[in-house]
Amino acid sequence: MPRGKGLRGVSSKERRQYEHIKESARKSGRYGRRAKEVAARTVMKEHKSKGHAKGR
């Protein structure tokens, strides 16, 4: 997983969730080249909904 801008401040559980979503999207052929972006956005959406601030 990229260690830069994408998923700063998320837990190890959320990082595993990112990998799972990304691989699942690739295997099923969904989203094409956007699999990483969709996975990152999904994880960050859940992260924020739980009340966490971005980057913390």
Secondary structure, 3 states (H helix, E strand, C coil): CCCCCCCCCCCHHHHHHHHHHHHHHHHHCCCHHHHHHHHHHHHHHHHHHCCCCCCC
